[in-house]
C-alpha cells in the first residue's frame, strides 16, 4: 500500500517535468539530449527529496520562497522561446548547464516532499527510487510528445510550449 502511495506522489511530482518537457520538446532536441535530460531529471528526483529528508523542517521557509524564483525562471524561458520562435534550431538545451538547470527546476518540489517524508522516518530510499523512475519516464515521454507536435504542427508548436511555461510560472507564483 505504501508503494502505491509513493507511486501517486511520484506522478504528482513528475507533472512539472512532463509539462516542461512538452514545452522543450517543441524545440526538437536531439535524441541524446532527450536521454541525458530524462536521466538527469530522474537523478534529481532521487537526490532532491533525499537531501530534503535529511534537512527536515528547519529549511521549509526557503522552499516556499523558491517558488517565486522558479516562476521567474519559467517566464524568462517562455520569453526567450517567444523571442527566438522564428529561428531554426535543434533545441534550447544546448549544454550540460542548461540540462542541469532544467532538471533542478522541475525537481524542487521533490525537495519539499523529502522534507515531509523525512519527518515520518519511513523507508525513504524506495520512495526516492520510485520518484526517480517515474520522473525519468515522464520527462522522456514529454520531450518526445513535444518533438512530435513540433514535427506535426511546425513552428506553431512552439506557442504550445510557451503557453505551458507561462501556466507553470503562474502556478508557482500562486503557491
Secondary structure, 3 states (H helix, E strand, C coil): CHHHHHHHHHHHHHHHHHHHHHHHHCCCCCHHHHHHHHHHHHHHHHHHHHHHHHHHHHHHHHHHHHHHHHHHHHHHHHHHHHHCCCCCCCCCCCCHHHHHHHHHHHHHHHHHHHHHHHHHCCCHHHHHHHHHHHHHHHHHHHHHHHHHHHHHHHHHHHHHHHHHHHHHHHHHHHC
